[in-house]
Amino acid sequence: MTDSQARHCGDEAVFAQDVRDEGEPEAEFNPGIAARFPRKNAAAGVLARDEHGRVLFVRPTYKPFLEIPGGLVEDGESPLAACRREVREELGIDLPVGCLLVVDWLPAHGVWRDSLQFVFGGGVLSREQIDAIRLPADELSRFEFLGLEVAQSQLRPSKARRIALAQQAFLDGETVYSEFGRRLDEHEPPAG
């Protein structure tokens, strides 16, 4: 996928001009090095709630844990565009996916590479939006709104921490960086 074919959520004309303004890609300083650089996976999800403040969770058919709507960022796709695409694919509705709440780094685990997890705000869903949700039966078995304390036993610990951080980030009106679902204290010296 070329730069001009990238999927993003901004104005197409502005994006195209930004790509042109960037100029030609810089040459590799050491031929072949770019192919040897590490790659990270990225995923993007949405923190959407009902009128009672409960979080929208979906139950995948292919794993035993709850998830928030979202999924993997494809090559050439921005995290926000991926979040909007995945929400549309998983719920069958367009949500007003908005501000970035959390960027969380996850270490490699089993067969999975390390990754960046983006959580965006999805607002409060109306009764009409909730009634319009249509899940893909081959991917998701159901959706439900749960308080985090109720959902916690059905989440991986790092995901529960990430969602709690996203809820707090929304309330504080800020974006949070975390690692493995734990916010880093800005005043704490780095380990090592």
N, C-alpha and C positions, 0 to 999 in steps of 0.2 A: 504494500500500500504506500503510495507516495504522500508527501506532505499535503498536497492539495486534495487528497482523498480522505484525509483524516476526519474522523467523526468527533465533533465538538458541539458545544451548546451555545456558542456565540454567534454574532452576526457573520454570515457567510462572506460578505464583501470585505469586512474588516479583517477576518481571518485570512482571506486570500492575500490581502495587502500586507498583513503581518508576515506571511510566508515569503512574499517577494522581498520585503524589506530586510528579512533575515539574511538574504544573499545566499551564495553557494555554501554548501556544507564545508567545514574546514577539512583539510586533508588529514589522513591518519599520520601521526607523527612517527609511527612505527608500523609499516605495512602489515596488515593482518591482525593488529592488536584489538580492533573493535570486536571482532568475532570471538575473542578470548575473554572479553569483559563479562563479569557475572550478570545474570538477568534475574529480575525479581518478578514475581507474580503480583498482581494488584486486584483487589476486589472492592466493590462499592455497594453500600446498602443504605437504606433509608429508615430513619426513626420517625414513624408515623404513629399517631395516637388517636384514641377515640375521645369523646367529650368528657370521659371520666379520668383521662390521663393515662389510661392503660396503653401499653405498647402493642403494635400489630406484629404478630409472629406468624410465620408459615411453617408447616411441617413437611419437610422433604420426604419423598418416597425412598430415597437412596441413602439416608443416614438417620441415626437414632436421635439427633439433637434438633431442637428448634433453631430457626434462623429468622433474621429480619429480611424483608424483601430486598433482593439485590443479587449480585453475582460477579463473575470474573470480568475484568476489563480486557477487551480484545486488543490485539495489536492495532496501533494507529487510532485508538479510541481514548478520549479523555475520561477520567473517572466519573465526572458528572454526566456525560453522555451515556456511559455504561450504566450508571444508576438509573437514569430515566428509561433506557431501553429495557433493562432487566425488570424494573417495576411494571412497565407496560406488558412485557411478556408473561410475568408471573401473576399479575393481578388482573390484567385485562383492562386497566384504567390508566389514565394519565394523571399523575399526582404533581402538584406544584413543588417539585424537589428543589430545595433552596440552599441555604447556607451550609457550608462545611462545618461540622461539629467536631469530628475527631479524625486524626490520622494516627493509626496504630500500627507499629511494626510487630510482626510475628516471626519468631525464629523458625528455622527448618524443623519439621516434625515428621518423623517416619519418611514416607516417600515424597512429602510435600516440601517444596522450596520455601525459603523465607519469603515474606510478602508484606505489602502495605495494604492496610484495610482502611477504606474511607467511609465515614458515616456522615450522611447529609440529613438535614432537617426535612421532614415531610409534612409537617403541620398536623392539624386536627382534621380527621376525615368526617365528612357529613354522613348522615344516615343514607342519603342517595348514593354517595360514593361507595359506602360499605355494601349496600344492596347490589351495586353494579359489579362487584368483584367476581371474576370468573377465573378459577385456577386451572392450569394445564394438568390434567389428571395423570399424565405420565411423569410429572415432576413433583407436584405438590398434592398432598392428600387433604389438607384443610388449612384454614387460617383461624386465628383467635386473637383476642385482645386480652393481655394478661399484665398484671402488675409484675415488676421485676422480681419481687420477693417470691411470687408464686411460680414464675417461669424459671427461676434460678436452678432448680434441680434438673431441668431439662435442657440446660445450656452448658457448653464447655465453660470452665471457670474464666478463661480469658475473654470469652464473648460476654459473659455476665458483667465483668469489669468494664469492658468497652462500652456496653449499652448504658451502664450506670454513669460512666464519664460523659457519654453523649447527652443523657438527660440533664446532667449538671451543666454541661457546656451550653445547652439550649437555655436553661434558666439564667445563666450568667452572661449570655450573649457573647460568648467567646469561642474560639477554636482551640482545641487541646491536642497536643502531641503526646503520645504514650507509647510504651513498649510492652508488649504482651498484656495489654489492658491496664497497665499501671502508669499513672501520670508521673512524670519526672519532676521532682522538686527543683525549681530553678536555682535554688541556693545551695543545693547539695553538690559537693565536688564529684566529678566523675570517678567511678570505681577504677581501680587498677593502679 
